[in-house]
């Protein structure tokens, strides 16, 4: 046994894998990295260290029989044999290219635990800009290149609750530290917590070499709704409401508009363009109302729904305001309808892409949370934002506009978008359809990777990148800022006393519960019966504290025909049955 070795190669060997008899089980485990000295040829220059990874490990004993096992647990385990299967990754040559050996390893060669330098060099962990965590089972920092992450796009995929939003925020913190501008599409109000300093144990911060930090000066939260619905937002977000086109308006309700409806809208807008230099949605509604077709009411209803959201304004939020160096703009969709979200994302991303092509804004990153809602795979749903997100994924690299796609349903994300992501951060996934989508749509994913993805604990991610030679497991570092995507603790909420309502809601109201009381009200006089002044009914009524006691109900609508009046002198009535009697008595 060579000093420092943890095992020895035995049995049949090859150029891609070999088996090892393990001596030190504390340093050899599934996923561990090992190295072996390889004599590639008779020339000394071809001798080098080769990196490998333990893919499977087994333990057995020849002396412990079934009969002995039935008697109870054995005390002596010294004769246990531990066998590991090692997959060869390779070594770097003089020009830095990764080479796999062409000559099989010799049985009897000792193996050693891989050192940090060899592991980083062979795997390609040479970045020194973005620290996202530690290589699983080691103290080796995993660092990425900012330029590679932004230009070649990034995807973060995981089942719900596995930490995808947490991991995304770790990457966003690193980008903010490097002054990269970002636009974040946030459907669930998770990323506004970037403004708040994080909490955690000092040991965790020390282990990953980071300190708590809030990005309040760098993050601005915009709401397309209102401050009443989203009081935590910093600014209102509004789209340009002037001179809207047919495409702008029909994108909100793509399934409700037929060719007839589109034609009505097109005709109205064309007429406005001929008569007015600038027009608003109110002008469009008025012009559609002049159309003689009954189909106009569907168009008017859809236009009024858009107008009532107040998303359109003559003073829209500019792209240059949203996309600035060292700043992150969060578009918080709290309280916004899904159809309207797709319209906003389509309009916003189109403007962002055009501004970047014209060099009106600096290079940066677009972050799309819950991407399966905005760029769904064909056959699941139809959204107006899919086309522009596909365009950014395929052409954004040329203009320095990167995209980060975050989703809990990889199978429902457009494959044209996912396939363009050069960096994939994949956390625990168990759905068979999602696993199949990952293995087909992403590079470097094998059956071994699929098995690993089903067993990943929370906080551990598989990193697949063009800069890294093979998928690696990363223990994601602790966040510097506060995590805003925690699940609600239902049991804790049930045991916590309900706080009193705000003072403004109870101003002028009694704290005692309102009990229905019997109020005697006179019966209103009718035209067909005599009025009785003393007739009353017992009706339980809850009077509102703000109700006006002098309130008089509006008069009832009078019938369009006069009531039938019976004759009092024995003659025929002139009411509604007179014509009937004349016609039928005449034939008697």
C-alpha positions in Angstrom: 0.0 0.0 0.0 1.4 3.3 -1.1 1.5 6.0 1.6 -1.4 8.4 1.3 -3.3 6.2 -1.2 -7.0 5.4 -0.5 -7.3 2.4 -2.8 -5.8 0.3 -5.6 -7.0 -0.5 -9.1 -7.8 -4.2 -9.7 -9.5 -6.4 -12.3 -10.3 -5.4 -15.8 -9.5 -1.8 -16.7 -10.3 0.5 -19.6 -9.7 4.0 -20.8 -13.0 5.3 -19.5 -13.5 3.4 -16.2 -12.0 1.0 -13.7 -12.6 -0.6 -10.4 -10.9 0.2 -7.1 -10.4 -1.8 -3.9 -10.9 0.9 -1.3 -8.7 1.1 1.8 -9.9 4.4 3.4 -13.7 4.6 3.2 -13.8 8.1 4.8 -12.3 9.6 1.7 -13.9 7.5 -1.0 -17.7 7.8 -1.4 -20.2 8.2 -4.2 -19.4 11.4 -6.1 -15.9 11.8 -4.6 -13.1 12.9 -6.9 -9.9 10.8 -7.1 -6.7 10.9 -9.0 -4.3 8.3 -10.4 -0.9 8.6 -12.0 -1.0 7.4 -15.6 1.9 6.3 -17.7 0.5 7.1 -21.1 3.7 6.0 -23.0 7.4 5.5 -22.6 8.0 9.2 -22.8 8.1 11.0 -19.5 6.2 14.0 -20.9 3.1 11.8 -21.3 3.1 10.9 -17.6 0.4 12.8 -15.8 -2.2 12.8 -13.1 -5.7 11.9 -14.3 -8.9 12.9 -12.5 -11.7 10.5 -12.0 -15.0 10.4 -10.1 -16.6 7.6 -8.0 -19.9 6.7 -9.7 -20.9 3.8 -7.5 -19.6 2.0 -4.4 -20.4 -1.3 -2.9 -19.5 -3.1 0.4 -19.7 -6.8 1.0 -18.3 -9.7 3.1 -17.4 -13.2 2.1 -17.2 -14.6 5.6 -20.6 -13.4 6.9 -23.0 -16.0 5.8 -26.8 -16.1 5.8 -26.8 -18.5 8.8 -24.7 -16.0 10.8 -27.0 -13.2 9.8 -30.0 -15.0 11.1 -28.4 -15.2 14.5 -27.9 -11.5 14.9 -25.5 -8.6 14.1 -21.9 -9.5 13.9 -19.3 -7.6 15.9 -16.2 -8.0 13.6 -16.3 -6.1 10.4 -12.6 -6.1 9.6 -12.9 -8.4 6.7 -15.4 -6.2 4.8 -14.5 -5.4 1.2 -15.3 -2.0 -0.4 -15.3 -1.8 -4.2 -15.8 1.5 -6.0 -16.5 2.1 -9.7 -14.5 5.1 -11.0 -15.3 7.1 -14.2 -12.3 8.8 -15.8 -12.7 12.5 -16.5 -9.2 13.2 -18.0 -6.3 15.6 -17.7 -5.2 18.9 -19.3 -2.4 18.9 -21.9 0.2 21.7 -22.5 -2.3 23.9 -24.3 -5.1 23.4 -21.7 -7.2 21.0 -23.7 -8.9 18.2 -21.8 -7.6 14.8 -22.9 -8.9 11.3 -22.0 -6.3 8.5 -21.8 -5.9 6.3 -24.8 -4.1 3.5 -22.9 -5.9 1.5 -20.1 -4.7 1.9 -16.5 -2.5 -0.7 -15.0 -4.1 -3.0 -12.3 -2.3 -2.4 -9.0 -2.0 1.4 -9.6 -2.8 3.3 -6.4 -5.4 6.0 -6.3 -5.4 9.1 -4.2 -7.9 11.7 -3.1 -7.9 14.5 -5.7 -6.4 17.8 -4.6 -8.1 21.2 -5.2 -5.8 22.4 -7.9 -6.2 19.3 -10.1 -10.0 19.3 -9.6 -10.5 22.9 -10.5 -8.2 22.7 -13.5 -9.7 19.5 -15.0 -13.3 20.4 -14.4 -12.9 23.9 -15.7 -13.7 25.7 -12.4 -11.4 28.5 -13.3 -13.8 31.4 -13.0 -13.1 33.9 -10.2 -16.0 36.4 -10.4 -19.2 34.8 -9.2 -19.0 32.6 -6.1 -22.2 30.5 -6.0 -21.3 27.8 -3.5 -19.0 24.8 -2.8 -18.4 21.7 -4.8 -20.5 19.1 -3.0 -18.5 17.2 -0.4 -15.4 19.5 -0.6 -14.3 23.0 0.4 -13.6 23.9 -3.3 -15.4 27.2 -4.2 -17.5 27.1 -7.4 -17.1 30.3 -9.3 -18.5 31.3 -12.6 -17.8 33.9 -15.3 -20.1 36.9 -15.4 -19.7 37.3 -19.2 -20.4 33.6 -19.9 -23.5 33.5 -17.6 -25.0 36.6 -19.1 -24.2 36.2 -22.8 -25.0 32.5 -23.1 -28.1 32.7 -20.9 -29.0 30.6 -17.8 -31.8 28.4 -16.7 -32.8 27.4 -13.1 -35.1 24.4 -13.0 -36.5 22.5 -10.0 -39.6 21.2 -8.5 -41.5 23.5 -6.1 -39.9 23.9 -2.7 -36.4 22.8 -3.8 -34.9 26.3 -3.7 -34.9 27.6 -7.2 -35.9 31.1 -6.2 -33.2 31.1 -3.5 -30.6 30.0 -6.0 -31.7 32.6 -8.5 -31.4 35.3 -5.9 -27.8 34.1 -5.1 -26.9 34.6 -8.8 -28.7 38.0 -8.8 -26.7 39.2 -5.8 -23.5 38.3 -7.6 -24.6 40.2 -10.7 -25.5 43.3 -8.6 -22.1 43.2 -7.0 -20.6 43.5 -10.5 -23.0 46.3 -11.5 -24.9 44.3 -14.1 -28.3 45.9 -14.9 -31.3 43.5 -14.5 -35.0 43.5 -15.3 -36.8 40.9 -13.2 -40.3 39.5 -14.0 -41.7 38.6 -10.6 -45.1 37.0 -10.5 -45.1 36.2 -6.8 -43.5 39.1 -5.0 -40.3 37.1 -4.2 -37.5 39.4 -5.2 -38.3 42.6 -3.4 -36.6 41.0 -0.4 -33.3 41.6 -2.1 -33.5 45.1 -0.5 -33.3 43.6 3.0 -30.2 42.3 4.7 -30.2 38.6 5.2 -30.3 36.5 8.4 -28.4 33.4 9.3 -25.8 31.8 11.5 -22.3 33.4 11.5 -20.9 29.9 10.8 -22.7 29.6 7.5 -21.6 33.1 6.4 -18.0 32.3 7.4 -18.0 29.0 5.6 -18.9 30.5 2.3 -16.9 33.7 2.8 -19.8 36.2 2.5 -21.4 38.8 4.8 -25.0 39.8 5.2 -25.9 42.6 2.8 -29.1 44.4 1.6 -29.4 45.9 -1.8 -32.0 48.6 -1.0 -30.2 51.3 -3.0 -29.9 49.0 -6.0 -33.4 47.5 -6.3 -36.6 49.3 -7.3 -40.0 47.5 -7.2 -42.6 48.5 -9.8 -46.2 47.5 -9.8 -48.5 47.4 -12.8 -51.5 47.4 -10.5 -51.7 50.2 -7.8 -50.2 51.1 -4.5 -53.5 50.1 -2.8 -53.0 46.5 -4.0 -49.3 46.4 -3.7 -48.3 48.9 -1.0 -44.7 47.6 -0.8 -43.9 48.8 -4.4 -41.7 51.8 -4.9 -43.1 53.0 -8.3 -46.0 52.5 -10.6 -45.4 50.8 -13.9 -47.3 52.0 -16.9 -47.3 51.1 -20.6 -47.6 53.7 -23.4 -51.3 54.3 -24.0 -51.0 56.6 -27.0 -51.5 55.5 -30.6 -52.1 51.8 -29.8 -52.1 49.3 -32.7 -54.3 46.4 -33.3 -51.5 44.0 -32.2 -51.1 45.8 -28.9 -54.7 45.4 -28.0 -55.5 41.9 -29.4 -52.5 40.5 -27.5 -54.3 40.7 -24.2 -57.3 38.6 -25.3 -56.0 36.5 -28.2 -58.6 33.8 -27.8 -61.6 36.2 -27.7 -61.0 38.0 -30.9 -62.1 36.5 -34.2 -61.4 37.9 -37.6 -64.6 39.9 -37.4 -63.6 41.5 -34.1 -60.1 42.3 -35.4 -61.6 43.8 -38.5 -63.8 46.1 -36.4 -60.9 47.2 -34.3 -58.6 47.7 -37.4 -61.2 49.8 -39.1 -61.7 52.0 -36.1 -58.0 52.6 -35.6 -57.4 53.3 -39.3 -60.1 55.9 -39.1 -58.5 57.5 -36.0 -55.1 57.6 -37.7 -56.5 59.5 -40.7 -58.2 62.1 -38.5 -56.0 62.4 -35.4 -52.2 62.6 -34.8 -52.6 61.1 -31.3 -55.4 59.0 -29.9 -56.1 57.1 -26.7 -58.0 53.9 -25.9 -61.1 56.0 -25.1 -61.0 57.3 -28.7 -60.8 53.8 -30.0 -63.8 52.7 -27.8 -65.8 55.7 -29.1 -65.0 54.9 -32.7 -65.8 51.2 -32.3 -69.1 52.2 -30.8 -70.0 53.8 -34.1 -69.8 50.5 -36.0 -73.1 49.0 -37.1 -72.1 45.4 -36.4 -73.4 43.7 -33.2 -70.0 42.1 -32.8 -68.7 45.5 -31.7 -69.9 44.9 -28.1 -67.4 42.1 -27.6 -64.7 44.5 -28.8 -65.9 47.3 -26.6 -66.0 45.0 -23.6 -62.4 43.8 -24.1 -61.2 47.4 -24.6 -63.0 48.6 -21.5 -61.3 45.8 -19.5 -57.9 47.0 -20.6 -58.8 50.6 -19.9 -60.1 49.8 -16.4 -56.7 48.3 -15.4 -55.1 51.7 -15.7 -52.0 50.1 -17.2 -52.1 52.5 -20.1 -50.8 56.0 -19.6 -49.6 59.0 -21.6 -46.5 59.0 -19.4 -45.3 55.4 -19.6 -42.3 53.9 -17.7 -39.3 54.1 -20.0 -36.9 51.3 -20.6 -33.9 53.5 -19.8 -35.4 54.1 -16.4 -35.7 50.4 -15.8 -32.4 49.2 -17.1 -29.4 51.0 -15.5 -26.0 49.9 -14.4 -25.8 48.5 -11.0 -29.7 48.5 -10.7 -32.3 45.9 -10.7 -35.9 46.7 -11.6 -38.5 44.2 -10.2 -41.8 44.1 -12.1 -44.1 42.8 -9.3 -47.2 41.3 -10.8 -49.2 41.0 -7.6 -52.8 41.7 -8.3 -52.4 41.6 -12.1 -54.5 39.2 -14.3 -52.6 36.5 -16.1 -53.8 37.8 -19.6 -52.5 41.2 -18.7 -49.2 39.8 -17.5 -48.5 38.3 -20.8 -49.2 41.5 -22.6 -46.9 43.5 -20.3 -44.1 40.9 -20.6 -44.4 41.0 -24.4 -44.4 44.8 -24.6 -41.7 45.2 -22.1 -39.3 42.6 -23.6 -39.9 43.9 -27.1 -38.9 47.4 -26.0 -35.9 46.1 -24.0 -34.6 44.1 -27.0 -35.0 47.0 -29.4 -33.4 49.4 -27.0 -30.4 47.1 -26.6 -30.0 46.6 -30.4 -29.9 50.4 -30.8 -27.4 50.6 -27.9 -29.7 52.8 -25.9 -29.2 50.8 -22.7 -26.2 48.9 -21.3 -25.7 45.2 -21.7 -27.5 43.2 -18.9 -29.8 40.4 -17.9 -33.5 39.7 -18.2 -34.8 37.4 -15.5 -38.1 35.6 -16.1 -39.6 33.8 -13.1 -42.2 31.1 -13.7 -41.1 31.1 -17.4 -43.6 28.3 -18.3 -46.4 31.0 -18.0 -44.7 33.4 -20.5 -42.9 31.0 -22.9 -45.0 27.8 -22.8 -44.2 24.8 -24.9 -46.5 24.3 -27.9 -49.6 22.4 -27.0 -49.9 23.7 -23.4 -51.1 27.2 -23.9 -50.8 30.3 -26.1 -49.3 33.6 -25.0 -48.2 36.7 -26.8 -44.9 36.8 -25.0 -43.5 33.5 -26.4 -42.2 34.9 -29.6 -40.1 37.7 -28.2 -38.6 35.5 -25.5 -37.6 33.0 -28.2 -36.0 35.8 -30.1 -34.0 37.0 -27.1 -32.9 33.5 -26.4 -31.6 33.0 -29.9 -30.3 36.4 -30.7 -29.8 38.2 -27.4 -26.2 37.0 -27.2 -25.2 39.1 -30.2 -26.4 42.3 -28.5 -25.3 41.6 -24.9 -28.8 40.9 -23.6 -28.8 37.7 -21.5 -31.8 35.9 -20.1 -32.3 33.8 -16.9 -35.2 31.4 -17.1 -36.6 30.1 -13.8 -39.3 27.4 -13.8 -40.7 24.6 -11.7 -42.1 22.8 -14.8 -39.3 22.2 -17.3 -41.6 20.1 -19.5 -43.9 23.1 -20.1 -41.2 25.6 -21.0 -40.6 26.2 -24.7 -37.7 24.0 -25.8 -36.3 26.7 -28.1 -35.8 28.8 -25.1 -34.3 26.1 -22.8 -31.9 24.8 -25.5 -30.2 28.2 -25.8 -29.2 28.3 -22.1 -25.5 27.7 -21.8 -25.6 27.4 -18.1 -28.2 25.2 -16.3 -28.7 25.0 -12.6 -30.9 22.1 -11.9 -32.2 21.2 -8.5 -34.4 18.3 -7.3 -36.8 17.1 -10.0 -39.0 14.0 -9.7 -41.7 14.4 -12.3 -41.0 11.9 -15.1 -42.1 14.4 -17.8 -39.8 17.1 -16.4 -36.8 14.6 -16.2 -37.4 13.6 -19.8 -37.6 17.2 -20.9 -34.3 18.0 -19.1 -32.4 15.0 -20.6 -33.6 15.8 -24.1 -33.3 19.6 -24.1 -30.1 20.2 -22.2 -26.5 19.2 -23.1 -24.4 17.0 -20.8 -27.4 15.2 -19.1 -27.1 11.4 -18.9 -29.0 8.6 -17.1 -26.6 9.1 -14.1 -27.6 12.8 -14.0 -31.3 11.9 -14.0 -30.8 9.5 -11.0 -28.9 12.2 -9.2 -31.6 14.8 -9.8 -34.3 12.7 -8.1 -32.2 12.4 -4.9 -30.8 15.9 -4.5 -31.4 17.5 -1.1 -32.7 21.1 -0.8 -29.9 23.6 -1.3 -27.8 21.3 -3.6 -27.9 21.9 -7.3 -26.4 20.2 -10.4 -24.5 22.7 -12.5 -24.2 22.1 -16.2 -22.2 24.7 -18.1 -20.3 25.1 -21.3 -17.3 26.3 -19.2 -17.4 23.1 -17.1 -16.4 19.8 -18.6 -19.2 17.7 -16.9 -22.1 18.2 -14.6 -21.1 18.9 -11.0 -23.0 19.1 -7.7 -22.9 22.4 -5.9 -23.8 23.2 -2.4 -25.4 26.7 -3.0 -24.1 29.4 -0.6 -26.2 31.3 1.9 -27.9 34.4 0.6 -26.5 37.8 1.6 -30.0 39.3 1.4 -33.2 38.1 3.0 -35.1 35.2 1.4 -38.5 36.2 0.2 -39.9 32.9 -1.1 -40.4 31.0 2.1 -43.4 28.7 2.3 -46.2 29.7 4.7 -46.2 27.8 8.0 -49.8 26.9 8.3 -49.6 25.4 11.8 -47.7 28.4 13.2 -50.3 30.7 11.6 -53.1 28.7 13.2 -51.6 29.0 16.7 -50.8 32.7 16.4 -53.5 35.1 17.7 -55.2 37.1 14.9 -54.0 40.7 15.1 -56.7 43.4 15.5 -57.9 45.2 12.3 -56.2 48.5 11.4 -57.7 51.5 13.1 -58.9 53.0 9.8 -61.2 50.1 9.2 -62.9 50.4 12.6 -63.0 54.2 12.8 -66.5 55.2 13.9 -67.6 51.6 14.4 -68.5 49.8 17.6 -66.3 46.9 18.7 -69.4 45.0 19.8 -70.7 42.5 17.2 -73.6 43.6 15.2 -76.8 41.6 16.0 -79.8 41.7 13.7 -82.7 43.5 15.5 -86.4 43.4 14.6 -87.3 46.8 13.1 -91.0 47.5 12.6 -91.5 49.3 9.3 -94.8 50.3 7.6 -95.8 48.4 4.5 -95.7 50.7 1.4 -99.1 51.4 -0.1 -100.0 49.5 -3.3 -102.1 50.8 -6.2 -104.3 47.7 -6.3 -105.2 47.4 -2.6 -106.3 49.8 0.0 -103.7 51.3 2.2 -103.8 50.3 5.9 -101.9 52.7 8.1 -101.5 50.3 11.0 -100.4 47.2 9.0 -96.8 46.3 9.9 -94.3 43.4 9.4 -91.5 42.2 11.6 -88.3 42.2 9.4 -84.8 41.5 10.8 -82.6 44.3 9.4 -78.9 45.1 10.1 -78.5 48.8 9.8 -75.0 49.9 8.7 -73.4 52.6 11.0 -73.0 54.8 8.0 -76.5 54.4 6.7 -78.5 57.6 6.2 -81.6 57.4 8.4 -83.4 59.8 6.0 -82.8 57.5 3.0 -85.8 57.3 0.7 -86.0 54.3 -1.7 -86.3 55.2 -5.3 -89.8 55.1 -6.9 -90.8 51.8 -8.5 -91.0 51.6 -12.2 -94.5 52.1 -13.4 -96.0 49.5 -15.7 -96.2 50.4 -19.4 -99.9 49.4 -19.6 -102.7 50.8 -17.4 -104.1 48.3 -15.0 -107.4 46.6 -15.8 -110.3 48.4 -14.1 -113.5 46.4 -13.5 -116.8 48.1 -14.3 -119.0 49.0 -11.3 -122.3 49.4 -13.1 -122.5 45.9 -14.6 -121.3 46.9 -18.0 -118.3 45.4 -19.8 -114.9 46.4 -18.6 -112.7 48.5 -20.9 -109.6 46.6 -19.6 -107.4 44.1 -21.4 -110.3 41.5 -21.9 -112.7 43.7 -23.9 -111.4 42.9 -27.3 -111.4 39.2 -26.6 -115.1 39.2 -25.4 -116.2 41.2 -28.4 -114.6 38.8 -30.9 -115.8 35.6 -29.4 -119.3 36.7 -28.3 -120.0 37.9 -31.8 -119.8 34.3 -33.0 -122.3 32.9 -30.6 
